[in-house]
């Protein structure tokens, strides 16, 4: 009789859990949601966040409040999400910095691989190798030849040490077998001002940031860093098709939730991201600012993050890179 009561109790608890999970999934979301963007307003990440936040809100019939929490290479906003309840109502628009920061920044207050649950890839932004017109370079081969003839004489501006464009520049010089000096700035605006003014020679910054200056004629485009040409600038060849076939890299953006968030909620949001990505208006908005929309399963996104972390970890070790 005692054994029978225990079995009945176990069955009852199991059924309550299953039913409550189903009810939770069916009722989610039933209150406003927050989407944390760990970068300042106006930048590429912010643009992606606001477009996705608005679209998700319409799909879910719920308010999605986009909140900027910049600072410390995105770790302040990320930490805020890590410390939020794992109920699916606070999400993070994470970027490639999640794969870079653990390598470059010591003593992070969280472990992204354990404290965050990847939901799905949202978009990519390739870098654009662009030069000041005064530099007599029109393609990758000419740049490599000029750099080999003038080691450490050519410099490239970045938005800061340990940023994606900084690491892309380091990767380029490594694969091309050349030496160029990196000039770090505190953000892209001042760097671009100096690039246009001729204080620095070139950059590998986000295509969404650099392309307007190329269109105006103030900078010259040499190549995009992704494996395929960008839909927003199909006339610009990739770096990989100009003699460096293995050079294929772009910054990614994706949604995350605190770890322990129910699987059914993560799957539900992933499903909505994929649905949103098919909307022509979303594709047009992204394309207009140089963003390539791309989605994935949760498993594929997790693999992407691991692969990126390994790539940057290897590069940082080889080049003795440190964030200061």
HELIX and SHEET records of a PDB file:
HELIX    1   1 UNK A    2  UNK A   27  1                                  26    
HELIX    2   2 UNK A   44  UNK A   60  1                                  17    
HELIX    3   3 UNK A   72  UNK A   74  5                                   3    
HELIX    4   4 UNK A   75  UNK A   82  1                                   8    
HELIX    5   5 UNK A   97  UNK A  104  1                                   8    
HELIX    6   6 UNK A  112  UNK A  115  1                                   4    
HELIX    7   7 UNK A  140  UNK A  149  1                                  10    
HELIX    8   8 UNK A  164  UNK A  176  1                                  13    
HELIX    9   9 UNK A  188  UNK A  197  1                                  10    
HELIX   10  10 UNK A  207  UNK A  215  1                                   9    
HELIX   11  11 UNK A  240  UNK A  242  5                                   3    
HELIX   12  12 UNK A  263  UNK A  277  1                                  15    
HELIX   13  13 UNK A  280  UNK A  288  1                                   9    
HELIX   14  14 UNK A  298  UNK A  319  1                                  22    
SHEET    1   A 6 UNK A  64  UNK A  68  0                                        
SHEET    2   A 6 UNK A  33  UNK A  37  1                                        
SHEET    3   A 6 UNK A  90  UNK A  95  1                                        
SHEET    4   A 6 UNK A 250  UNK A 258 -1                                        
SHEET    5   A 6 UNK A 116  UNK A 126 -1                                        
SHEET    6   A 6 UNK A 292  UNK A 293 -1                                        
SHEET    1   B 5 UNK A 181  UNK A 184  0                                        
SHEET    2   B 5 UNK A 155  UNK A 158  1                                        
SHEET    3   B 5 UNK A 202  UNK A 203  1                                        
SHEET    4   B 5 UNK A 128  UNK A 132 -1                                        
SHEET    5   B 5 UNK A 219  UNK A 224 -1                                        
END                                                                             
